[in-house]
Amino acid sequence: MKLNKIVVTLMIALVAMLATTGCKKGFNGKVTGLPGQRGGVGEGNPPSTLPPGGLVPEGLGTGGGPVQVGGGPLSEGWTLDQVTQDPGALADQTVYFAFDSAAVLSKEDNKVVIVSEKLKSSPNDKLLIEGHCDERGTEEYNRSLGERRALALREALARAGVDPSRIRTISYGKDKPAETGHDESAWSKNRRGVFILCHPKGSL
């Protein structure tokens, strides 16, 4: 009997010690997905798993200005201050995305082809891709989603034969809406990737 009491006492002490040790580091409330995997708030969640009464954020970043992806000069050594941006040249090729998605829709593929052909026919020109989101969700999440959208378009152009070193990307999250409404009609126009043709300064 004494041995049983000692064993029980030791078990209780061990459980208490483990519980205390395990609580020293609290959960910080942030979940970060692994690179290459979909993760974080709203990513990959079907509508049936959305929080009650809440919206999946439309986009993650740090806030306080656009997120430039792959900062610093690219392999060819060009920077945005060395080019003249021509926003109108490819305005008709703006690519639109589904809610909370960075996948390039098949119906948008032709726009990527047109942009790739334009770049191939103008070998000295460069390209800036802006990633944008609608107004829903946190500033941080939208920065990340805008970044993923711009990178998805860069990858699509690379697959179409464009040297990715000619392309820079930037995320504005929800900071530069194309439409200011607060419904799906406006949101669908704000979930976009914008192509800005860049000419070397002095070439025009």
N, C-alpha and C positions, 0 to 999 in steps of 0.2 A: 504493500500500500504506500509506504513512504517513497519507494522508487517511482511509482505512478505520479505521486504528487510533485516530485522533483521534475519529472519529464514534462508534466503539464505546465508547471511554473516556467520552465525554460522555453517551452513553445510560445507561451504568452509573451515573454520578454523578447524573443526573437521577432515575433510578428510586430510588436510595438516598435522595435528598433528599425525594421525594414520600412514600416509606414512613415516614421520620422525622417529617415534618410531619403526616401522617395519623394517627399514633399519639399525638400530644400530648394529644388529648382521648379518653379511654377511654369505652367504653359503660358506663353506670351501672346497667344491669340492669333498668331500668324502661321499660315501653312504655305510653304513654298514647294512647288512642284519641281521634279527633277528636269534638267535640261532635255529638251526633245520630247517631253511628255506634256499632255494637257493637264493643268492643275490650277489650284487657286479658286477664288470665289467665282462661281458661275461657270467655269470652264468645264465642258463636257457633261453638264447636268441636263437631262431631259426635263421638259416642263413639269412632269409629275413630281419631281424632287425639289422644286423651288421652295424656298422658305415661305410659309403662309403670309400672304399680304405683302411680300417683298418682291423686288425685281432683281434679277441677276444683273450686276453692274455691267455696263456696256463697255467696259474697258478697264491697268496697274502702271505706275511710273512714280515719279517722285514729286510731281507738282512744281509750280513755280517756273514754268516755261517749257518750251518744247524739248523733247528728248531726241538727241541726235545719235543715230546708231552707227557704230563703227567709227567713232570720232577720229580726228586726225586725217592727214592726207592719205589717200588711197595709194595703191602700188604705183600708179602713174604719176603721183606727186601733185595732183591738182587739188585745189581748195575752192570753196564757194566764192571767195572774194576774188578769184581769178577769172570768173565767168560772168556773163550777163544772162540773167534768167528771163525766159520767154514763156510766161504762163499761158498765153493764148494758143501757142503752137499745137499743143496736145490736149487742149481743154475738152474736146469732144470724146476723148478716150478715157475719161475718169471711170474708174472701176468701183462698183458698189458691192458691199458685203452683206451677208445675212447677219442677223442679231447675234452678238457675242461670238463672232466667228472671224478667223483670219484665212479661211479657205477661199481661194479664187474660184468663183462659180463658173461652170462650163459656159454659161451664156455670156460671160465676160472675156472668154479666151480670145475672141477676134480683136478686141482692143489691145491686148498684149501683143498680138501678132503685128498689128499696125504700128505700135510703138517700136517694136524690134526692127521692123523694116525701115522705119524712119532713121533709127540710130545707125543701122548698117549702111544706109545711103549717105549719111553725114558722119564720117568717121572721126571728125575733129570735135563733134558735139558731145556733151556729157548729159547726164540726167539726174534730176533730184526727184525722189518719190516722197510725197507727204502722206502719212497715215493719219486718218481722222476717225472719230467715233461720235455717236449721238450723246445726248446730254445725261443719260441715265448712268448711275454708278459713280464710284469714287473717282477723284482726280487721278489717284495713283493707278488704279486698275485700268483706266482709260488710256493712260500714257503707255502702259505695256501692250495693250491691245492694238493701239495705233502703230506701235513699233512692229508688232508681229504682222500686221497687214502690209506695211511698207516692205518688210523683209520677204514676205510671201511673193509680192510682185517682183522684187529683185530676183528671187530664185526662178520665177516663171520666165523672166526675160533672159536669164542665164541659160535656161533650158532651150530657149528659142535661138540661142547662138550669140547673145550679146555678152561682151566681156564685162563681168561684174565690177571690174575696177573703174569702169566709166560711170558707175551709179553710186550716188549718195542717198541715204534715207534719213528721214526726220519724222518724229511723232509729235503731233499737236494735241493728241487726246481729244477732248471735247471743246478745246479753246477756240476753234475757228469753224463754227458751224456754217454750212452753205445755206441752210434754212433755219429760221429762228422759231418756228412753231414747236408745239409741245405734243405732237401726236405722231402716229406712224408715218404719215405722209411726209413730215419734215425729217423724222429720224432716219428713214430709209435713204434720204439724200445726203445725210451727214455721215453715214457709215461708208466711208469711201477711201480710195487711194488715188491721189492726184499726181499726174506726171508733169514735171516742169522741165522743159528742154533748156539746156544751158549751152550758150555759145562762148567760146574763148573770147575774152575781151580784145577788142580791136579787129575782130573777124567780120563784123557787120558793116 
